[in-house]
């Protein structure tokens, strides 16, 4: 449901030096119950990257209390 009806926040993909990587499309869709982060490598090369999640901080500060538990799960390669 969050992919269809959730709010959209664009995110930045960064390398190890915190430099922006322009060929990674990265965004989050969120609702009060869940957040999904989508990242797509638009280049032909394998890339290692990190998410800059600072854009989500204001969302979580408004929507959740201080005692919220956040669970992170990789749904593609869950181990």
C-alpha positions, 0 to 999 in steps of 0.5 A, a space after each residue: 500500500 505504501 508504494 501506491 499511496 505513500 508520500 514521496 521523498 527523494 534521497 541522495 546516494 553517496 559513495 564512501 567519501 559522502 560524494 553524491 552519485 548522480 547515476 543512482 536513483 534513490 527515493 523513499 515512499 512512506 506512510 504512518 505505518 511503513 517506509 520503503 526505500 527504492 534505489 536503482 542503479 542507472 549505470 552499466 557498472 556495479 556500484 557500492 553506495 550509501 543512502 543519505 537518510 537525512 531527508 527522512 528525519 523530519 518525517 520521522 520526527 513528526 510522525 513517530 514518538 521517541 519510543 518507536 522501534 524501526 525495523 530494517 529489512 532487505 526484501 530482495 536479499 533478506 538473510 
